[in-house]
Amino acid sequence: MGLLGRIVAAIVLGVALGHVTPLWGVRVMATFGEIFSQFLGFMIPLIIVGFLSHAHARICKTAGR
């Protein structure tokens, strides 16, 4: 199954679970999703800065050659 098929299957599975799961379960999943989203929003800029600083250090190290 390709990536598009997996995405469609995940959406269908999520909708099906949303109809079967009790309200408290949906709230727990929504809370987890929100916390994970905020975590990614915090970590992605730090990862980018880390990659850029590593590349800058490597360029500076070889600049005198």
CHARMM internal coordinates of N, CA and C (Angstrom, degrees):
IC EDIT
DIST 1 N 1 CA 1.4555
DIST 1 CA 1 C 1.5287
ANGL 1 N 1 CA 1 C 107.82
DIST 1 C 2 N 1.3063
ANGL 1 CA 1 C 2 N 116.33
DIHE 1 N 1 CA 1 C 2 N 130.52
DIST 2 N 2 CA 1.4479
ANGL 1 C 2 N 2 CA 121.34
DIHE 1 CA 1 C 2 N 2 CA -179.16
DIST 2 CA 2 C 1.5207
ANGL 2 N 2 CA 2 C 112.13
DIHE 1 C 2 N 2 CA 2 C -76.85
DIST 2 C 3 N 1.3174
ANGL 2 CA 2 C 3 N 114.64
DIHE 2 N 2 CA 2 C 3 N 179.44
DIST 3 N 3 CA 1.4633
ANGL 2 C 3 N 3 CA 120.43
DIHE 2 CA 2 C 3 N 3 CA -178.47
DIST 3 CA 3 C 1.5214
ANGL 3 N 3 CA 3 C 111.87
DIHE 2 C 3 N 3 CA 3 C -62.73
DIST 3 C 4 N 1.3155
ANGL 3 CA 3 C 4 N 117.41
DIHE 3 N 3 CA 3 C 4 N -42.79
DIST 4 N 4 CA 1.4620
ANGL 3 C 4 N 4 CA 120.69
DIHE 3 CA 3 C 4 N 4 CA 179.74
DIST 4 CA 4 C 1.5255
ANGL 4 N 4 CA 4 C 111.06
DIHE 3 C 4 N 4 CA 4 C -62.84
DIST 4 C 5 N 1.3149
ANGL 4 CA 4 C 5 N 117.37
DIHE 4 N 4 CA 4 C 5 N -40.32
DIST 5 N 5 CA 1.4619
ANGL 4 C 5 N 5 CA 121.58
DIHE 4 CA 4 C 5 N 5 CA 177.08
DIST 5 CA 5 C 1.5204
ANGL 5 N 5 CA 5 C 111.89
DIHE 4 C 5 N 5 CA 5 C -63.76
DIST 5 C 6 N 1.3191
ANGL 5 CA 5 C 6 N 116.80
DIHE 5 N 5 CA 5 C 6 N -39.18
DIST 6 N 6 CA 1.4641
ANGL 5 C 6 N 6 CA 120.49
DIHE 5 CA 5 C 6 N 6 CA 178.02
DIST 6 CA 6 C 1.5276
ANGL 6 N 6 CA 6 C 111.05
DIHE 5 C 6 N 6 CA 6 C -66.43
DIST 6 C 7 N 1.3139
ANGL 6 CA 6 C 7 N 116.62
DIHE 6 N 6 CA 6 C 7 N -39.74
DIST 7 N 7 CA 1.4686
ANGL 6 C 7 N 7 CA 120.18
DIHE 6 CA 6 C 7 N 7 CA 179.37
DIST 7 CA 7 C 1.5239
ANGL 7 N 7 CA 7 C 110.01
DIHE 6 C 7 N 7 CA 7 C -64.82
DIST 7 C 8 N 1.3122
ANGL 7 CA 7 C 8 N 116.81
DIHE 7 N 7 CA 7 C 8 N -45.26
DIST 8 N 8 CA 1.4701
ANGL 7 C 8 N 8 CA 120.37
DIHE 7 CA 7 C 8 N 8 CA 178.77
DIST 8 CA 8 C 1.5264
ANGL 8 N 8 CA 8 C 110.30
DIHE 7 C 8 N 8 CA 8 C -63.09
DIST 8 C 9 N 1.3282
ANGL 8 CA 8 C 9 N 117.49
DIHE 8 N 8 CA 8 C 9 N -42.18
DIST 9 N 9 CA 1.4644
ANGL 8 C 9 N 9 CA 120.84
DIHE 8 CA 8 C 9 N 9 CA 178.79
DIST 9 CA 9 C 1.5189
ANGL 9 N 9 CA 9 C 111.22
DIHE 8 C 9 N 9 CA 9 C -63.36
DIST 9 C 10 N 1.3222
ANGL 9 CA 9 C 10 N 117.69
DIHE 9 N 9 CA 9 C 10 N -39.89
DIST 10 N 10 CA 1.4639
ANGL 9 C 10 N 10 CA 121.23
DIHE 9 CA 9 C 10 N 10 CA 178.49
DIST 10 CA 10 C 1.5219
ANGL 10 N 10 CA 10 C 111.27
DIHE 9 C 10 N 10 CA 10 C -65.20
DIST 10 C 11 N 1.3249
ANGL 10 CA 10 C 11 N 117.39
DIHE 10 N 10 CA 10 C 11 N -39.55
DIST 11 N 11 CA 1.4694
ANGL 10 C 11 N 11 CA 120.75
DIHE 10 CA 10 C 11 N 11 CA 178.63
DIST 11 CA 11 C 1.5202
ANGL 11 N 11 CA 11 C 110.05
DIHE 10 C 11 N 11 CA 11 C -65.94
DIST 11 C 12 N 1.3219
ANGL 11 CA 11 C 12 N 116.68
DIHE 11 N 11 CA 11 C 12 N -45.21
DIST 12 N 12 CA 1.4691
ANGL 11 C 12 N 12 CA 120.16
DIHE 11 CA 11 C 12 N 12 CA 179.26
DIST 12 CA 12 C 1.5231
ANGL 12 N 12 CA 12 C 110.45
DIHE 11 C 12 N 12 CA 12 C -62.90
DIST 12 C 13 N 1.3295
ANGL 12 CA 12 C 13 N 116.91
DIHE 12 N 12 CA 12 C 13 N -43.95
DIST 13 N 13 CA 1.4592
ANGL 12 C 13 N 13 CA 120.81
DIHE 12 CA 12 C 13 N 13 CA 178.32
DIST 13 CA 13 C 1.5314
ANGL 13 N 13 CA 13 C 111.33
DIHE 12 C 13 N 13 CA 13 C -62.56
DIST 13 C 14 N 1.3141
ANGL 13 CA 13 C 14 N 117.68
DIHE 13 N 13 CA 13 C 14 N -40.76
DIST 14 N 14 CA 1.4591
ANGL 13 C 14 N 14 CA 121.35
DIHE 13 CA 13 C 14 N 14 CA 178.15
DIST 14 CA 14 C 1.5159
ANGL 14 N 14 CA 14 C 112.53
DIHE 13 C 14 N 14 CA 14 C -63.83
DIST 14 C 15 N 1.3194
ANGL 14 CA 14 C 15 N 117.25
DIHE 14 N 14 CA 14 C 15 N -42.30
DIST 15 N 15 CA 1.4692
ANGL 14 C 15 N 15 CA 120.79
DIHE 14 CA 14 C 15 N 15 CA 178.24
DIST 15 CA 15 C 1.5277
ANGL 15 N 15 CA 15 C 109.80
DIHE 14 C 15 N 15 CA 15 C -65.95
DIST 15 C 16 N 1.3274
ANGL 15 CA 15 C 16 N 117.07
DIHE 15 N 15 CA 15 C 16 N -41.89
DIST 16 N 16 CA 1.4647
ANGL 15 C 16 N 16 CA 120.16
DIHE 15 CA 15 C 16 N 16 CA 179.71
DIST 16 CA 16 C 1.5216
ANGL 16 N 16 CA 16 C 111.17
DIHE 15 C 16 N 16 CA 16 C -64.68
DIST 16 C 17 N 1.3269
ANGL 16 CA 16 C 17 N 117.18
DIHE 16 N 16 CA 16 C 17 N -43.83
DIST 17 N 17 CA 1.4624
ANGL 16 C 17 N 17 CA 120.03
DIHE 16 CA 16 C 17 N 17 CA 177.96
DIST 17 CA 17 C 1.5236
ANGL 17 N 17 CA 17 C 111.77
DIHE 16 C 17 N 17 CA 17 C -66.26
DIST 17 C 18 N 1.3193
ANGL 17 CA 17 C 18 N 116.87
DIHE 17 N 17 CA 17 C 18 N -33.12
DIST 18 N 18 CA 1.4593
ANGL 17 C 18 N 18 CA 120.37
DIHE 17 CA 17 C 18 N 18 CA 177.95
DIST 18 CA 18 C 1.5178
ANGL 18 N 18 CA 18 C 112.70
DIHE 17 C 18 N 18 CA 18 C -64.63
DIST 18 C 19 N 1.3138
ANGL 18 CA 18 C 19 N 117.32
DIHE 18 N 18 CA 18 C 19 N -31.30
DIST 19 N 19 CA 1.4619
ANGL 18 C 19 N 19 CA 120.91
DIHE 18 CA 18 C 19 N 19 CA 178.94
DIST 19 CA 19 C 1.5311
ANGL 19 N 19 CA 19 C 112.31
DIHE 18 C 19 N 19 CA 19 C -80.52
DIST 19 C 20 N 1.3324
ANGL 19 CA 19 C 20 N 117.37
DIHE 19 N 19 CA 19 C 20 N -26.86
DIST 20 N 20 CA 1.4628
ANGL 19 C 20 N 20 CA 121.30
DIHE 19 CA 19 C 20 N 20 CA -175.53
DIST 20 CA 20 C 1.5302
ANGL 20 N 20 CA 20 C 111.89
DIHE 19 C 20 N 20 CA 20 C -94.19
DIST 20 C 21 N 1.3251
ANGL 20 CA 20 C 21 N 117.34
DIHE 20 N 20 CA 20 C 21 N -33.91
DIST 21 N 21 CA 1.4581
ANGL 20 C 21 N 21 CA 122.37
DIHE 20 CA 20 C 21 N 21 CA -175.33
DIST 21 CA 21 C 1.5264
ANGL 21 N 21 CA 21 C 110.65
DIHE 20 C 21 N 21 CA 21 C -71.11
DIST 21 C 22 N 1.3444
ANGL 21 CA 21 C 22 N 117.66
DIHE 21 N 21 CA 21 C 22 N 141.13
DIST 22 N 22 CA 1.4676
ANGL 21 C 22 N 22 CA 119.62
DIHE 21 CA 21 C 22 N 22 CA 176.25
DIST 22 CA 22 C 1.5309
ANGL 22 N 22 CA 22 C 111.08
DIHE 21 C 22 N 22 CA 22 C -66.51
DIST 22 C 23 N 1.3115
ANGL 22 CA 22 C 23 N 115.81
DIHE 22 N 22 CA 22 C 23 N 164.57
DIST 23 N 23 CA 1.4639
ANGL 22 C 23 N 23 CA 121.75
DIHE 22 CA 22 C 23 N 23 CA -174.27
DIST 23 CA 23 C 1.5185
ANGL 23 N 23 CA 23 C 111.93
DIHE 22 C 23 N 23 CA 23 C -58.79
DIST 23 C 24 N 1.3435
ANGL 23 CA 23 C 24 N 117.38
DIHE 23 N 23 CA 23 C 24 N -40.77
DIST 24 N 24 CA 1.4628
ANGL 23 C 24 N 24 CA 118.90
DIHE 23 CA 23 C 24 N 24 CA -179.41
DIST 24 CA 24 C 1.5311
ANGL 24 N 24 CA 24 C 111.15
DIHE 23 C 24 N 24 CA 24 C -63.91
DIST 24 C 25 N 1.3293
ANGL 24 CA 24 C 25 N 118.22
DIHE 24 N 24 CA 24 C 25 N -33.70
DIST 25 N 25 CA 1.4594
ANGL 24 C 25 N 25 CA 121.25
DIHE 24 CA 24 C 25 N 25 CA 178.04
DIST 25 CA 25 C 1.5166
ANGL 25 N 25 CA 25 C 111.95
DIHE 24 C 25 N 25 CA 25 C -68.13
DIST 25 C 26 N 1.3233
ANGL 25 CA 25 C 26 N 115.50
DIHE 25 N 25 CA 25 C 26 N -39.68
DIST 26 N 26 CA 1.4678
ANGL 25 C 26 N 26 CA 119.64
DIHE 25 CA 25 C 26 N 26 CA 178.00
DIST 26 CA 26 C 1.5242
ANGL 26 N 26 CA 26 C 110.03
DIHE 25 C 26 N 26 CA 26 C -65.57
DIST 26 C 27 N 1.3321
ANGL 26 CA 26 C 27 N 116.45
DIHE 26 N 26 CA 26 C 27 N -38.84
DIST 27 N 27 CA 1.4720
ANGL 26 C 27 N 27 CA 119.97
DIHE 26 CA 26 C 27 N 27 CA 178.94
DIST 27 CA 27 C 1.5249
ANGL 27 N 27 CA 27 C 111.14
DIHE 26 C 27 N 27 CA 27 C -65.87
DIST 27 C 28 N 1.3338
ANGL 27 CA 27 C 28 N 117.14
DIHE 27 N 27 CA 27 C 28 N -39.03
DIST 28 N 28 CA 1.4654
ANGL 27 C 28 N 28 CA 120.46
DIHE 27 CA 27 C 28 N 28 CA 177.62
DIST 28 CA 28 C 1.5263
ANGL 28 N 28 CA 28 C 110.07
DIHE 27 C 28 N 28 CA 28 C -63.22
DIST 28 C 29 N 1.3354
ANGL 28 CA 28 C 29 N 116.98
DIHE 28 N 28 CA 28 C 29 N -45.15
DIST 29 N 29 CA 1.4715
ANGL 28 C 29 N 29 CA 120.24
DIHE 28 CA 28 C 29 N 29 CA 179.05
DIST 29 CA 29 C 1.5301
ANGL 29 N 29 CA 29 C 111.25
DIHE 28 C 29 N 29 CA 29 C -64.58
DIST 29 C 30 N 1.3250
ANGL 29 CA 29 C 30 N 117.60
DIHE 29 N 29 CA 29 C 30 N -38.96
DIST 30 N 30 CA 1.4592
ANGL 29 C 30 N 30 CA 120.27
DIHE 29 CA 29 C 30 N 30 CA 178.68
DIST 30 CA 30 C 1.5253
ANGL 30 N 30 CA 30 C 110.78
DIHE 29 C 30 N 30 CA 30 C -66.65
DIST 30 C 31 N 1.3324
ANGL 30 CA 30 C 31 N 116.94
DIHE 30 N 30 CA 30 C 31 N -38.88
DIST 31 N 31 CA 1.4639
ANGL 30 C 31 N 31 CA 120.59
DIHE 30 CA 30 C 31 N 31 CA 177.21
DIST 31 CA 31 C 1.5205
ANGL 31 N 31 CA 31 C 110.78
DIHE 30 C 31 N 31 CA 31 C -63.83
DIST 31 C 32 N 1.3325
ANGL 31 CA 31 C 32 N 116.68
DIHE 31 N 31 CA 31 C 32 N -45.29
DIST 32 N 32 CA 1.4573
ANGL 31 C 32 N 32 CA 120.20
DIHE 31 CA 31 C 32 N 32 CA 177.68
DIST 32 CA 32 C 1.5245
ANGL 32 N 32 CA 32 C 110.94
DIHE 31 C 32 N 32 CA 32 C -60.26
DIST 32 C 33 N 1.3162
ANGL 32 CA 32 C 33 N 116.61
DIHE 32 N 32 CA 32 C 33 N -43.07
DIST 33 N 33 CA 1.4664
ANGL 32 C 33 N 33 CA 120.30
DIHE 32 CA 32 C 33 N 33 CA 179.00
DIST 33 CA 33 C 1.5121
ANGL 33 N 33 CA 33 C 112.06
DIHE 32 C 33 N 33 CA 33 C -61.86
DIST 33 C 34 N 1.3276
ANGL 33 CA 33 C 34 N 117.29
DIHE 33 N 33 CA 33 C 34 N -39.82
DIST 34 N 34 CA 1.4666
ANGL 33 C 34 N 34 CA 120.88
DIHE 33 CA 33 C 34 N 34 CA 179.76
DIST 34 CA 34 C 1.5261
ANGL 34 N 34 CA 34 C 110.98
DIHE 33 C 34 N 34 CA 34 C -68.28
DIST 34 C 35 N 1.3283
ANGL 34 CA 34 C 35 N 117.09
DIHE 34 N 34 CA 34 C 35 N -43.33
DIST 35 N 35 CA 1.4717
ANGL 34 C 35 N 35 CA 120.58
DIHE 34 CA 34 C 35 N 35 CA 179.18
DIST 35 CA 35 C 1.5265
ANGL 35 N 35 CA 35 C 110.20
DIHE 34 C 35 N 35 CA 35 C -64.02
DIST 35 C 36 N 1.3293
ANGL 35 CA 35 C 36 N 117.24
DIHE 35 N 35 CA 35 C 36 N -43.40
DIST 36 N 36 CA 1.4648
ANGL 35 C 36 N 36 CA 121.01
DIHE 35 CA 35 C 36 N 36 CA 179.12
DIST 36 CA 36 C 1.5284
ANGL 36 N 36 CA 36 C 110.86
DIHE 35 C 36 N 36 CA 36 C -63.99
DIST 36 C 37 N 1.3210
ANGL 36 CA 36 C 37 N 117.17
DIHE 36 N 36 CA 36 C 37 N -38.52
DIST 37 N 37 CA 1.4606
ANGL 36 C 37 N 37 CA 121.16
DIHE 36 CA 36 C 37 N 37 CA 178.73
DIST 37 CA 37 C 1.5286
ANGL 37 N 37 CA 37 C 111.02
DIHE 36 C 37 N 37 CA 37 C -64.01
DIST 37 C 38 N 1.3273
ANGL 37 CA 37 C 38 N 116.68
DIHE 37 N 37 CA 37 C 38 N -43.25
DIST 38 N 38 CA 1.4587
ANGL 37 C 38 N 38 CA 119.80
DIHE 37 CA 37 C 38 N 38 CA 178.22
DIST 38 CA 38 C 1.5265
ANGL 38 N 38 CA 38 C 111.39
DIHE 37 C 38 N 38 CA 38 C -66.58
DIST 38 C 39 N 1.3325
ANGL 38 CA 38 C 39 N 116.78
DIHE 38 N 38 CA 38 C 39 N -37.20
DIST 39 N 39 CA 1.4542
ANGL 38 C 39 N 39 CA 120.67
DIHE 38 CA 38 C 39 N 39 CA 177.42
DIST 39 CA 39 C 1.5288
ANGL 39 N 39 CA 39 C 110.88
DIHE 38 C 39 N 39 CA 39 C -62.25
DIST 39 C 40 N 1.3301
ANGL 39 CA 39 C 40 N 116.35
DIHE 39 N 39 CA 39 C 40 N -45.42
DIST 40 N 40 CA 1.4690
ANGL 39 C 40 N 40 CA 119.42
DIHE 39 CA 39 C 40 N 40 CA 178.12
DIST 40 CA 40 C 1.5236
ANGL 40 N 40 CA 40 C 111.49
DIHE 39 C 40 N 40 CA 40 C -64.39
DIST 40 C 41 N 1.3237
ANGL 40 CA 40 C 41 N 116.14
DIHE 40 N 40 CA 40 C 41 N -40.15
DIST 41 N 41 CA 1.4682
ANGL 40 C 41 N 41 CA 119.26
DIHE 40 CA 40 C 41 N 41 CA 178.00
DIST 41 CA 41 C 1.5126
ANGL 41 N 41 CA 41 C 112.39
DIHE 40 C 41 N 41 CA 41 C -62.14
DIST 41 C 42 N 1.3296
ANGL 41 CA 41 C 42 N 116.96
DIHE 41 N 41 CA 41 C 42 N -28.71
DIST 42 N 42 CA 1.4606
ANGL 41 C 42 N 42 CA 121.40
DIHE 41 CA 41 C 42 N 42 CA 177.47
DIST 42 CA 42 C 1.5276
ANGL 42 N 42 CA 42 C 111.62
DIHE 41 C 42 N 42 CA 42 C -81.80
DIST 42 C 43 N 1.3296
ANGL 42 CA 42 C 43 N 117.55
DIHE 42 N 42 CA 42 C 43 N -39.55
DIST 43 N 43 CA 1.4556
ANGL 42 C 43 N 43 CA 121.41
DIHE 42 CA 42 C 43 N 43 CA -172.40
DIST 43 CA 43 C 1.5306
ANGL 43 N 43 CA 43 C 114.28
DIHE 42 C 43 N 43 CA 43 C -81.20
DIST 43 C 44 N 1.3109
ANGL 43 CA 43 C 44 N 118.62
DIHE 43 N 43 CA 43 C 44 N -33.15
DIST 44 N 44 CA 1.4643
ANGL 43 C 44 N 44 CA 120.73
DIHE 43 CA 43 C 44 N 44 CA -175.59
DIST 44 CA 44 C 1.5271
ANGL 44 N 44 CA 44 C 112.30
DIHE 43 C 44 N 44 CA 44 C -60.06
DIST 44 C 45 N 1.3362
ANGL 44 CA 44 C 45 N 120.45
DIHE 44 N 44 CA 44 C 45 N -45.44
DIST 45 N 45 CA 1.4754
ANGL 44 C 45 N 45 CA 117.93
DIHE 44 CA 44 C 45 N 45 CA 175.81
DIST 45 CA 45 C 1.5266
ANGL 45 N 45 CA 45 C 112.99
DIHE 44 C 45 N 45 CA 45 C -62.33
DIST 45 C 46 N 1.3352
ANGL 45 CA 45 C 46 N 118.13
DIHE 45 N 45 CA 45 C 46 N -35.67
DIST 46 N 46 CA 1.4637
ANGL 45 C 46 N 46 CA 120.04
DIHE 45 CA 45 C 46 N 46 CA 177.97
DIST 46 CA 46 C 1.5249
ANGL 46 N 46 CA 46 C 111.28
DIHE 45 C 46 N 46 CA 46 C -66.21
DIST 46 C 47 N 1.3128
ANGL 46 CA 46 C 47 N 117.51
DIHE 46 N 46 CA 46 C 47 N -38.11
DIST 47 N 47 CA 1.4615
ANGL 46 C 47 N 47 CA 121.19
DIHE 46 CA 46 C 47 N 47 CA 177.50
DIST 47 CA 47 C 1.5247
ANGL 47 N 47 CA 47 C 110.26
DIHE 46 C 47 N 47 CA 47 C -65.15
DIST 47 C 48 N 1.3245
ANGL 47 CA 47 C 48 N 116.65
DIHE 47 N 47 CA 47 C 48 N -42.31
DIST 48 N 48 CA 1.4657
ANGL 47 C 48 N 48 CA 120.49
DIHE 47 CA 47 C 48 N 48 CA 178.82
DIST 48 CA 48 C 1.5185
ANGL 48 N 48 CA 48 C 110.64
DIHE 47 C 48 N 48 CA 48 C -63.22
DIST 48 C 49 N 1.3285
ANGL 48 CA 48 C 49 N 117.61
DIHE 48 N 48 CA 48 C 49 N -44.26
DIST 49 N 49 CA 1.4655
ANGL 48 C 49 N 49 CA 120.96
DIHE 48 CA 48 C 49 N 49 CA 178.17
DIST 49 CA 49 C 1.5313
ANGL 49 N 49 CA 49 C 110.15
DIHE 48 C 49 N 49 CA 49 C -61.88
DIST 49 C 50 N 1.3205
ANGL 49 CA 49 C 50 N 116.95
DIHE 49 N 49 CA 49 C 50 N -39.85
DIST 50 N 50 CA 1.4604
ANGL 49 C 50 N 50 CA 120.04
DIHE 49 CA 49 C 50 N 50 CA 178.23
DIST 50 CA 50 C 1.5204
ANGL 50 N 50 CA 50 C 112.15
DIHE 49 C 50 N 50 CA 50 C -62.24
DIST 50 C 51 N 1.3307
ANGL 50 CA 50 C 51 N 116.64
DIHE 50 N 50 CA 50 C 51 N -44.65
DIST 51 N 51 CA 1.4702
ANGL 50 C 51 N 51 CA 119.58
DIHE 50 CA 50 C 51 N 51 CA 177.91
DIST 51 CA 51 C 1.5209
ANGL 51 N 51 CA 51 C 111.37
DIHE 50 C 51 N 51 CA 51 C -64.25
DIST 51 C 52 N 1.3312
ANGL 51 CA 51 C 52 N 117.28
DIHE 51 N 51 CA 51 C 52 N -42.09
DIST 52 N 52 CA 1.4595
ANGL 51 C 52 N 52 CA 119.96
DIHE 51 CA 51 C 52 N 52 CA -179.13
DIST 52 CA 52 C 1.5234
ANGL 52 N 52 CA 52 C 111.78
DIHE 51 C 52 N 52 CA 52 C -66.99
DIST 52 C 53 N 1.3284
ANGL 52 CA 52 C 53 N 117.62
DIHE 52 N 52 CA 52 C 53 N -40.71
DIST 53 N 53 CA 1.4604
ANGL 52 C 53 N 53 CA 119.26
DIHE 52 CA 52 C 53 N 53 CA 179.55
DIST 53 CA 53 C 1.5263
ANGL 53 N 53 CA 53 C 111.08
DIHE 52 C 53 N 53 CA 53 C -67.71
DIST 53 C 54 N 1.3198
ANGL 53 CA 53 C 54 N 117.65
DIHE 53 N 53 CA 53 C 54 N -36.21
DIST 54 N 54 CA 1.4632
ANGL 53 C 54 N 54 CA 120.56
DIHE 53 CA 53 C 54 N 54 CA 176.70
DIST 54 CA 54 C 1.5276
ANGL 54 N 54 CA 54 C 110.33
DIHE 53 C 54 N 54 CA 54 C -64.38
DIST 54 C 55 N 1.3188
ANGL 54 CA 54 C 55 N 116.71
DIHE 54 N 54 CA 54 C 55 N -44.92
DIST 55 N 55 CA 1.4695
ANGL 54 C 55 N 55 CA 120.14
DIHE 54 CA 54 C 55 N 55 CA 179.10
DIST 55 CA 55 C 1.5224
ANGL 55 N 55 CA 55 C 111.10
DIHE 54 C 55 N 55 CA 55 C -64.22
DIST 55 C 56 N 1.3262
ANGL 55 CA 55 C 56 N 116.78
DIHE 55 N 55 CA 55 C 56 N -39.82
DIST 56 N 56 CA 1.4581
ANGL 55 C 56 N 56 CA 120.51
DIHE 55 CA 55 C 56 N 56 CA 179.11
DIST 56 CA 56 C 1.5220
ANGL 56 N 56 CA 56 C 110.41
DIHE 55 C 56 N 56 CA 56 C -64.77
DIST 56 C 57 N 1.3065
ANGL 56 CA 56 C 57 N 117.98
DIHE 56 N 56 CA 56 C 57 N -43.00
DIST 57 N 57 CA 1.4610
ANGL 56 C 57 N 57 CA 121.59
DIHE 56 CA 56 C 57 N 57 CA 178.78
DIST 57 CA 57 C 1.5187
ANGL 57 N 57 CA 57 C 111.17
DIHE 56 C 57 N 57 CA 57 C -63.19
DIST 57 C 58 N 1.3362
ANGL 57 CA 57 C 58 N 117.32
DIHE 57 N 57 CA 57 C 58 N -38.78
DIST 58 N 58 CA 1.4609
ANGL 57 C 58 N 58 CA 120.71
DIHE 57 CA 57 C 58 N 58 CA -179.89
DIST 58 CA 58 C 1.5375
ANGL 58 N 58 CA 58 C 110.14
DIHE 57 C 58 N 58 CA 58 C -68.69
DIST 58 C 59 N 1.3237
ANGL 58 CA 58 C 59 N 116.83
DIHE 58 N 58 CA 58 C 59 N -37.78
DIST 59 N 59 CA 1.4676
ANGL 58 C 59 N 59 CA 120.11
DIHE 58 CA 58 C 59 N 59 CA 178.92
DIST 59 CA 59 C 1.5302
ANGL 59 N 59 CA 59 C 109.81
DIHE 58 C 59 N 59 CA 59 C -67.07
DIST 59 C 60 N 1.3285
ANGL 59 CA 59 C 60 N 116.50
DIHE 59 N 59 CA 59 C 60 N -43.30
DIST 60 N 60 CA 1.4669
ANGL 59 C 60 N 60 CA 120.46
DIHE 59 CA 59 C 60 N 60 CA -179.92
DIST 60 CA 60 C 1.5188
ANGL 60 N 60 CA 60 C 111.49
DIHE 59 C 60 N 60 CA 60 C -65.18
DIST 60 C 61 N 1.3154
ANGL 60 CA 60 C 61 N 117.44
DIHE 60 N 60 CA 60 C 61 N -33.72
DIST 61 N 61 CA 1.4607
ANGL 60 C 61 N 61 CA 121.82
DIHE 60 CA 60 C 61 N 61 CA -179.50
DIST 61 CA 61 C 1.5174
ANGL 61 N 61 CA 61 C 111.68
DIHE 60 C 61 N 61 CA 61 C -66.78
DIST 61 C 62 N 1.3242
ANGL 61 CA 61 C 62 N 117.03
DIHE 61 N 61 CA 61 C 62 N -35.19
DIST 62 N 62 CA 1.4663
ANGL 61 C 62 N 62 CA 120.27
DIHE 61 CA 61 C 62 N 62 CA -177.58
DIST 62 CA 62 C 1.5280
ANGL 62 N 62 CA 62 C 112.74
DIHE 61 C 62 N 62 CA 62 C -100.24
DIST 62 C 63 N 1.3262
ANGL 62 CA 62 C 63 N 118.38
DIHE 62 N 62 CA 62 C 63 N 7.73
DIST 63 N 63 CA 1.4604
ANGL 62 C 63 N 63 CA 120.16
DIHE 62 CA 62 C 63 N 63 CA -175.13
DIST 63 CA 63 C 1.5308
ANGL 63 N 63 CA 63 C 111.80
DIHE 62 C 63 N 63 CA 63 C -71.06
DIST 63 C 64 N 1.3230
ANGL 63 CA 63 C 64 N 118.81
DIHE 63 N 63 CA 63 C 64 N -29.25
DIST 64 N 64 CA 1.4571
ANGL 63 C 64 N 64 CA 120.11
DIHE 63 CA 63 C 64 N 64 CA -176.69
DIST 64 CA 64 C 1.5125
ANGL 64 N 64 CA 64 C 114.40
DIHE 63 C 64 N 64 CA 64 C -84.61
DIST 64 C 65 N 1.2981
ANGL 64 CA 64 C 65 N 118.57
DIHE 64 N 64 CA 64 C 65 N 0.66
DIST 65 N 65 CA 1.4734
ANGL 64 C 65 N 65 CA 120.10
DIHE 64 CA 64 C 65 N 65 CA -176.77
DIST 65 CA 65 C 1.4992
ANGL 65 N 65 CA 65 C 112.10
DIHE 64 C 65 N 65 CA 65 C -81.60
END
COOR INIT
IC SEED 1 N 1 CA 1 C
IC BUILD
